[in-house]
Amino acid sequence: MKSVFLVATENNVQTQMIVDVLKQNNIVSVVQGRQAGEALEAYMGFSPYGDDIYVDKDDLSAALDVIGGMEQEK
């Protein structure tokens, strides 16, 4: 699996929403916390820094369509 950057999120709620929608569309994702976010999340239960979401290179186009559809639903 060659992971490529998909999107940066602002908070854990947004991260989980995107990961869930990707999973519903059979797209595997990897979440990486930004800055000291992972340590803060472990200590405080949340991180103000957000996360970066990565997907397989072959799934990038489908993933962009999926999250683009989320933006249009707002």
Biopython code that builds the backbone (N, CA, C, O; Angstrom):
import numpy as np
from Bio.PDB.StructureBuilder import StructureBuilder

atoms = [
    (1, "MET", "N", (0.848, -1.182, 0.000)),
    (1, "MET", "CA", (0.000, 0.000, 0.000)),
    (1, "MET", "C", (0.892, 1.243, 0.000)),
    (1, "MET", "O", (1.716, 1.425, 0.896)),
    (2, "LYS", "N", (0.726, 2.068, -0.979)),
    (2, "LYS", "CA", (1.421, 3.354, -1.064)),
    (2, "LYS", "C", (0.452, 4.426, -0.586)),
    (2, "LYS", "O", (-0.482, 4.786, -1.303)),
    (3, "SER", "N", (0.668, 4.934, 0.617)),
    (3, "SER", "CA", (-0.229, 5.934, 1.193)),
    (3, "SER", "C", (0.058, 7.318, 0.631)),
    (3, "SER", "O", (1.211, 7.713, 0.462)),
    (4, "VAL", "N", (-1.022, 8.047, 0.345)),
    (4, "VAL", "CA", (-0.914, 9.431, -0.113)),
    (4, "VAL", "C", (-1.841, 10.294, 0.739)),
    (4, "VAL", "O", (-2.862, 9.824, 1.240)),
    (5, "PHE", "N", (-1.471, 11.555, 0.893)),
    (5, "PHE", "CA", (-2.243, 12.493, 1.698)),
    (5, "PHE", "C", (-3.608, 12.737, 1.070)),
    (5, "PHE", "O", (-3.716, 12.955, -0.137)),
    (6, "LEU", "N", (-4.645, 12.700, 1.895)),
    (6, "LEU", "CA", (-6.008, 12.975, 1.428)),
    (6, "LEU", "C", (-6.485, 14.335, 1.915)),
    (6, "LEU", "O", (-6.859, 15.189, 1.112)),
    (7, "VAL", "N", (-6.473, 14.539, 3.239)),
    (7, "VAL", "CA", (-7.042, 15.766, 3.785)),
    (7, "VAL", "C", (-6.527, 16.003, 5.206)),
    (7, "VAL", "O", (-6.182, 15.061, 5.919)),
    (8, "ALA", "N", (-6.483, 17.264, 5.602)),
    (8, "ALA", "CA", (-6.169, 17.641, 6.976)),
    (8, "ALA", "C", (-7.476, 18.026, 7.653)),
    (8, "ALA", "O", (-8.290, 18.749, 7.078)),
    (9, "THR", "N", (-7.676, 17.547, 8.865)),
    (9, "THR", "CA", (-8.897, 17.864, 9.599)),
    (9, "THR", "C", (-8.593, 18.826, 10.732)),
    (9, "THR", "O", (-7.442, 18.995, 11.134)),
    (10, "GLU", "N", (-9.641, 19.451, 11.238)),
    (10, "GLU", "CA", (-9.480, 20.444, 12.297)),
    (10, "GLU", "C", (-9.613, 19.856, 13.697)),
    (10, "GLU", "O", (-9.082, 20.405, 14.662)),
    (11, "ASN", "N", (-10.329, 18.731, 13.801)),
    (11, "ASN", "CA", (-10.554, 18.146, 15.131)),
    (11, "ASN", "C", (-10.912, 16.670, 14.995)),
    (11, "ASN", "O", (-11.114, 16.162, 13.891)),
    (12, "ASN", "N", (-10.987, 15.992, 16.140)),
    (12, "ASN", "CA", (-11.244, 14.558, 16.176)),
    (12, "ASN", "C", (-12.617, 14.206, 15.611)),
    (12, "ASN", "O", (-12.768, 13.164, 14.973)),
    (13, "VAL", "N", (-13.609, 15.048, 15.830)),
    (13, "VAL", "CA", (-14.956, 14.770, 15.320)),
    (13, "VAL", "C", (-14.945, 14.730, 13.797)),
    (13, "VAL", "O", (-15.497, 13.812, 13.190)),
    (14, "GLN", "N", (-14.322, 15.719, 13.188)),
    (14, "GLN", "CA", (-14.230, 15.753, 11.728)),
    (14, "GLN", "C", (-13.439, 14.546, 11.211)),
    (14, "GLN", "O", (-13.813, 13.937, 10.209)),
    (15, "THR", "N", (-12.359, 14.211, 11.891)),
    (15, "THR", "CA", (-11.560, 13.046, 11.507)),
    (15, "THR", "C", (-12.406, 11.789, 11.512)),
    (15, "THR", "O", (-12.403, 11.033, 10.540)),
    (16, "GLN", "N", (-13.130, 11.557, 12.596)),
    (16, "GLN", "CA", (-13.924, 10.340, 12.712)),
    (16, "GLN", "C", (-15.051, 10.285, 11.689)),
    (16, "GLN", "O", (-15.372, 9.210, 11.183)),
    (17, "MET", "N", (-15.654, 11.425, 11.379)),
    (17, "MET", "CA", (-16.712, 11.455, 10.355)),
    (17, "MET", "C", (-16.150, 11.040, 8.996)),
    (17, "MET", "O", (-16.758, 10.234, 8.292)),
    (18, "ILE", "N", (-15.004, 11.585, 8.632)),
    (18, "ILE", "CA", (-14.408, 11.262, 7.332)),
    (18, "ILE", "C", (-13.964, 9.807, 7.279)),
    (18, "ILE", "O", (-14.220, 9.113, 6.295)),
    (19, "VAL", "N", (-13.299, 9.342, 8.338)),
    (19, "VAL", "CA", (-12.848, 7.946, 8.381)),
    (19, "VAL", "C", (-14.038, 6.996, 8.277)),
    (19, "VAL", "O", (-13.960, 5.979, 7.588)),
    (20, "ASP", "N", (-15.140, 7.322, 8.957)),
    (20, "ASP", "CA", (-16.334, 6.471, 8.918)),
    (20, "ASP", "C", (-16.930, 6.415, 7.510)),
    (20, "ASP", "O", (-17.293, 5.340, 7.035)),
    (21, "VAL", "N", (-17.031, 7.556, 6.850)),
    (21, "VAL", "CA", (-17.586, 7.577, 5.489)),
    (21, "VAL", "C", (-16.670, 6.826, 4.520)),
    (21, "VAL", "O", (-17.147, 6.121, 3.630)),
    (22, "LEU", "N", (-15.364, 6.978, 4.694)),
    (22, "LEU", "CA", (-14.430, 6.217, 3.849)),
    (22, "LEU", "C", (-14.608, 4.721, 4.072)),
    (22, "LEU", "O", (-14.634, 3.944, 3.118)),
    (23, "LYS", "N", (-14.731, 4.320, 5.341)),
    (23, "LYS", "CA", (-14.904, 2.901, 5.662)),
    (23, "LYS", "C", (-16.198, 2.363, 5.043)),
    (23, "LYS", "O", (-16.220, 1.243, 4.535)),
    (24, "GLN", "N", (-17.271, 3.155, 5.084)),
    (24, "GLN", "CA", (-18.541, 2.737, 4.482)),
    (24, "GLN", "C", (-18.412, 2.513, 2.975)),
    (24, "GLN", "O", (-19.185, 1.764, 2.377)),
    (25, "ASN", "N", (-17.424, 3.175, 2.375)),
    (25, "ASN", "CA", (-17.181, 3.030, 0.939)),
    (25, "ASN", "C", (-15.998, 2.111, 0.643)),
    (25, "ASN", "O", (-15.417, 2.151, -0.442)),
    (26, "ASN", "N", (-15.652, 1.280, 1.632)),
    (26, "ASN", "CA", (-14.574, 0.292, 1.496)),
    (26, "ASN", "C", (-13.221, 0.913, 1.133)),
    (26, "ASN", "O", (-12.452, 0.346, 0.356)),
    (27, "ILE", "N", (-12.948, 2.077, 1.705)),
    (27, "ILE", "CA", (-11.672, 2.746, 1.497)),
    (27, "ILE", "C", (-10.926, 2.751, 2.832)),
    (27, "ILE", "O", (-11.394, 3.323, 3.816)),
    (28, "VAL", "N", (-9.775, 2.113, 2.849)),
    (28, "VAL", "CA", (-8.960, 2.041, 4.062)),
    (28, "VAL", "C", (-8.210, 3.356, 4.211)),
    (28, "VAL", "O", (-7.655, 3.882, 3.245)),
    (29, "SER", "N", (-8.199, 3.882, 5.436)),
    (29, "SER", "CA", (-7.485, 5.135, 5.686)),
    (29, "SER", "C", (-6.558, 4.984, 6.886)),
    (29, "SER", "O", (-6.729, 4.105, 7.730)),
    (30, "VAL", "N", (-5.573, 5.873, 6.930)),
    (30, "VAL", "CA", (-4.632, 5.929, 8.042)),
    (30, "VAL", "C", (-4.672, 7.359, 8.573)),
    (30, "VAL", "O", (-4.599, 8.319, 7.807)),
    (31, "VAL", "N", (-4.790, 7.487, 9.890)),
    (31, "VAL", "CA", (-4.853, 8.804, 10.521)),
    (31, "VAL", "C", (-3.553, 9.057, 11.275)),
    (31, "VAL", "O", (-3.073, 8.209, 12.026)),
    (32, "GLN", "N", (-2.999, 10.243, 11.055)),
    (32, "GLN", "CA", (-1.785, 10.635, 11.766)),
    (32, "GLN", "C", (-2.033, 11.998, 12.399)),
    (32, "GLN", "O", (-2.396, 12.958, 11.719)),
    (33, "GLY", "N", (-1.832, 12.065, 13.715)),
    (33, "GLY", "CA", (-1.999, 13.323, 14.424)),
    (33, "GLY", "C", (-0.921, 14.314, 14.038)),
    (33, "GLY", "O", (0.204, 13.935, 13.714)),
    (34, "ARG", "N", (-1.278, 15.591, 14.075)),
    (34, "ARG", "CA", (-0.318, 16.648, 13.744)),
    (34, "ARG", "C", (0.306, 17.219, 15.004)),
    (34, "ARG", "O", (-0.319, 17.241, 16.064)),
    (35, "GLN", "N", (1.525, 17.673, 14.882)),
    (35, "GLN", "CA", (2.297, 18.320, 15.945)),
    (35, "GLN", "C", (2.287, 17.463, 17.197)),
    (35, "GLN", "O", (2.575, 16.268, 17.123)),
    (36, "ALA", "N", (1.966, 18.037, 18.338)),
    (36, "ALA", "CA", (1.933, 17.298, 19.604)),
    (36, "ALA", "C", (0.548, 16.714, 19.843)),
    (36, "ALA", "O", (0.222, 16.310, 20.959)),
    (37, "GLY", "N", (-0.261, 16.671, 18.796)),
    (37, "GLY", "CA", (-1.650, 16.255, 18.924)),
    (37, "GLY", "C", (-1.848, 14.872, 19.491)),
    (37, "GLY", "O", (-2.754, 14.664, 20.299)),
    (38, "GLU", "N", (-1.024, 13.917, 19.091)),
    (38, "GLU", "CA", (-1.200, 12.548, 19.583)),
    (38, "GLU", "C", (-0.958, 12.477, 21.084)),
    (38, "GLU", "O", (-1.679, 11.779, 21.796)),
    (39, "ALA", "N", (0.046, 13.189, 21.567)),
    (39, "ALA", "CA", (0.320, 13.187, 23.006)),
    (39, "ALA", "C", (-0.798, 13.886, 23.766)),
    (39, "ALA", "O", (-1.225, 13.417, 24.821)),
    (40, "LEU", "N", (-1.271, 15.004, 23.234)),
    (40, "LEU", "CA", (-2.370, 15.713, 23.898)),
    (40, "LEU", "C", (-3.638, 14.876, 23.914)),
    (40, "LEU", "O", (-4.368, 14.870, 24.905)),
    (41, "GLU", "N", (-3.903, 14.172, 22.826)),
    (41, "GLU", "CA", (-5.096, 13.335, 22.769)),
    (41, "GLU", "C", (-5.019, 12.219, 23.801)),
    (41, "GLU", "O", (-6.021, 11.886, 24.434)),
    (42, "ALA", "N", (-3.847, 11.645, 23.971)),
    (42, "ALA", "CA", (-3.678, 10.592, 24.973)),
    (42, "ALA", "C", (-3.863, 11.151, 26.385)),
    (42, "ALA", "O", (-4.417, 10.481, 27.256)),
    (43, "TYR", "N", (-3.402, 12.366, 26.602)),
    (43, "TYR", "CA", (-3.451, 12.971, 27.936)),
    (43, "TYR", "C", (-4.808, 13.606, 28.238)),
    (43, "TYR", "O", (-5.363, 13.404, 29.318)),
    (44, "MET", "N", (-5.348, 14.384, 27.273)),
    (44, "MET", "CA", (-6.570, 15.146, 27.509)),
    (44, "MET", "C", (-7.817, 14.529, 26.879)),
    (44, "MET", "O", (-8.935, 14.915, 27.221)),
    (45, "GLY", "N", (-7.641, 13.585, 25.973)),
    (45, "GLY", "CA", (-8.793, 12.987, 25.303)),
    (45, "GLY", "C", (-9.154, 13.662, 23.994)),
    (45, "GLY", "O", (-10.037, 13.185, 23.282)),
    (46, "PHE", "N", (-8.496, 14.755, 23.660)),
    (46, "PHE", "CA", (-8.720, 15.428, 22.389)),
    (46, "PHE", "C", (-7.468, 16.220, 22.027)),
    (46, "PHE", "O", (-6.578, 16.420, 22.853)),
    (47, "SER", "N", (-7.420, 16.662, 20.782)),
    (47, "SER", "CA", (-6.283, 17.441, 20.323)),
    (47, "SER", "C", (-6.785, 18.659, 19.555)),
    (47, "SER", "O", (-7.644, 18.527, 18.683)),
    (48, "PRO", "N", (-6.269, 19.829, 19.863)),
    (48, "PRO", "CA", (-6.673, 21.024, 19.119)),
    (48, "PRO", "C", (-5.960, 21.150, 17.769)),
    (48, "PRO", "O", (-6.231, 22.085, 17.016)),
    (49, "TYR", "N", (-5.055, 20.221, 17.454)),
    (49, "TYR", "CA", (-4.251, 20.329, 16.244)),
    (49, "TYR", "C", (-4.829, 19.596, 15.040)),
    (49, "TYR", "O", (-4.372, 19.830, 13.921)),
    (50, "GLY", "N", (-5.797, 18.736, 15.218)),
    (50, "GLY", "CA", (-6.358, 18.003, 14.101)),
    (50, "GLY", "C", (-5.467, 16.857, 13.649)),
    (50, "GLY", "O", (-4.477, 16.518, 14.298)),
    (51, "ASP", "N", (-5.841, 16.272, 12.527)),
    (51, "ASP", "CA", (-5.151, 15.095, 12.019)),
    (51, "ASP", "C", (-4.945, 15.208, 10.515)),
    (51, "ASP", "O", (-5.583, 16.021, 9.845)),
    (52, "ASP", "N", (-4.048, 14.381, 9.999)),
    (52, "ASP", "CA", (-3.888, 14.198, 8.566)),
    (52, "ASP", "C", (-4.403, 12.804, 8.234)),
    (52, "ASP", "O", (-4.095, 11.840, 8.934)),
    (53, "ILE", "N", (-5.181, 12.699, 7.174)),
    (53, "ILE", "CA", (-5.737, 11.414, 6.755)),
    (53, "ILE", "C", (-5.083, 11.015, 5.436)),
    (53, "ILE", "O", (-4.987, 11.810, 4.502)),
    (54, "TYR", "N", (-4.640, 9.767, 5.387)),
    (54, "TYR", "CA", (-3.988, 9.205, 4.203)),
    (54, "TYR", "C", (-4.792, 8.014, 3.700)),
    (54, "TYR", "O", (-5.431, 7.314, 4.485)),
    (55, "VAL", "N", (-4.760, 7.786, 2.401)),
    (55, "VAL", "CA", (-5.403, 6.623, 1.792)),
    (55, "VAL", "C", (-4.427, 5.993, 0.805)),
    (55, "VAL", "O", (-3.398, 6.579, 0.468)),
    (56, "ASP", "N", (-4.764, 4.799, 0.352)),
    (56, "ASP", "CA", (-3.961, 4.130, -0.671)),
    (56, "ASP", "C", (-4.010, 4.954, -1.956)),
    (56, "ASP", "O", (-5.044, 5.522, -2.307)),
    (57, "LYS", "N", (-2.883, 5.008, -2.641)),
    (57, "LYS", "CA", (-2.780, 5.768, -3.881)),
    (57, "LYS", "C", (-3.876, 5.388, -4.875)),
    (57, "LYS", "O", (-4.425, 6.251, -5.560)),
    (58, "ASP", "N", (-4.192, 4.098, -4.951)),
    (58, "ASP", "CA", (-5.204, 3.618, -5.891)),
    (58, "ASP", "C", (-6.622, 4.041, -5.506)),
    (58, "ASP", "O", (-7.520, 4.032, -6.348)),
    (59, "ASP", "N", (-6.831, 4.414, -4.230)),
    (59, "ASP", "CA", (-8.154, 4.817, -3.744)),
    (59, "ASP", "C", (-8.326, 6.330, -3.678)),
    (59, "ASP", "O", (-9.389, 6.812, -3.288)),
    (60, "LEU", "N", (-7.302, 7.082, -4.051)),
    (60, "LEU", "CA", (-7.346, 8.530, -3.864)),
    (60, "LEU", "C", (-8.507, 9.184, -4.601)),
    (60, "LEU", "O", (-9.221, 10.001, -4.020)),
    (61, "SER", "N", (-8.704, 8.847, -5.845)),
    (61, "SER", "CA", (-9.779, 9.467, -6.629)),
    (61, "SER", "C", (-11.150, 9.193, -6.006)),
    (61, "SER", "O", (-11.969, 10.104, -5.877)),
    (62, "ALA", "N", (-11.397, 7.945, -5.622)),
    (62, "ALA", "CA", (-12.678, 7.591, -5.000)),
    (62, "ALA", "C", (-12.837, 8.294, -3.657)),
    (62, "ALA", "O", (-13.933, 8.744, -3.320)),
    (63, "ALA", "N", (-11.754, 8.394, -2.888)),
    (63, "ALA", "CA", (-11.809, 9.050, -1.584)),
    (63, "ALA", "C", (-12.124, 10.537, -1.740)),
    (63, "ALA", "O", (-12.904, 11.091, -0.966)),
    (64, "LEU", "N", (-11.525, 11.175, -2.728)),
    (64, "LEU", "CA", (-11.812, 12.593, -2.975)),
    (64, "LEU", "C", (-13.270, 12.795, -3.360)),
    (64, "LEU", "O", (-13.893, 13.774, -2.947)),
    (65, "ASP", "N", (-13.819, 11.872, -4.153)),
    (65, "ASP", "CA", (-15.242, 11.941, -4.509)),
    (65, "ASP", "C", (-16.122, 11.810, -3.265)),
    (65, "ASP", "O", (-17.102, 12.538, -3.106)),
    (66, "VAL", "N", (-15.762, 10.878, -2.393)),
    (66, "VAL", "CA", (-16.544, 10.632, -1.181)),
    (66, "VAL", "C", (-16.538, 11.855, -0.275)),
    (66, "VAL", "O", (-17.596, 12.292, 0.178)),
    (67, "ILE", "N", (-15.368, 12.409, -0.007)),
    (67, "ILE", "CA", (-15.342, 13.560, 0.904)),
    (67, "ILE", "C", (-15.869, 14.817, 0.222)),
    (67, "ILE", "O", (-16.363, 15.721, 0.895)),
    (68, "GLY", "N", (-15.771, 14.886, -1.094)),
    (68, "GLY", "CA", (-16.384, 15.988, -1.829)),
    (68, "GLY", "C", (-17.891, 15.959, -1.696)),
    (68, "GLY", "O", (-18.531, 17.006, -1.601)),
    (69, "GLY", "N", (-18.461, 14.762, -1.689)),
    (69, "GLY", "CA", (-19.894, 14.608, -1.479)),
    (69, "GLY", "C", (-20.316, 15.030, -0.080)),
    (69, "GLY", "O", (-21.427, 15.525, 0.111)),
    (70, "MET", "N", (-19.439, 14.838, 0.898)),
    (70, "MET", "CA", (-19.739, 15.266, 2.274)),
    (70, "MET", "C", (-19.833, 16.790, 2.327)),
    (70, "MET", "O", (-20.703, 17.332, 3.009)),
    (71, "GLU", "N", (-18.952, 17.479, 1.617)),
    (71, "GLU", "CA", (-18.948, 18.936, 1.610)),
    (71, "GLU", "C", (-20.234, 19.480, 0.957)),
    (71, "GLU", "O", (-20.784, 20.483, 1.412)),
    (72, "GLN", "N", (-20.704, 18.823, -0.097)),
    (72, "GLN", "CA", (-21.896, 19.278, -0.787)),
    (72, "GLN", "C", (-23.161, 19.080, 0.045)),
    (72, "GLN", "O", (-24.148, 19.789, -0.156)),
    (73, "GLU", "N", (-23.143, 18.124, 0.976)),
    (73, "GLU", "CA", (-24.308, 17.855, 1.805)),
    (73, "GLU", "C", (-24.508, 18.893, 2.895)),
    (73, "GLU", "O", (-25.585, 18.961, 3.487)),
    (74, "LYS", "N", (-23.505, 19.694, 3.169)),
    (74, "LYS", "CA", (-23.608, 20.704, 4.229)),
    (74, "LYS", "C", (-24.628, 21.744, 3.911)),
    (74, "LYS", "O", (-24.837, 22.665, 4.700)),
]
sb = StructureBuilder()
sb.init_structure("model")
sb.init_model(0)
sb.init_chain("A")
sb.init_seg("    ")
for serial, (resi, resn, name, xyz) in enumerate(atoms, 1):
    if name == "N":
        sb.init_residue(resn, " ", resi, " ")
    sb.init_atom(name, np.array(xyz, "f"), 0.0, 1.0, " ", f" {name:<3s}", serial, name[0])
structure = sb.get_structure()
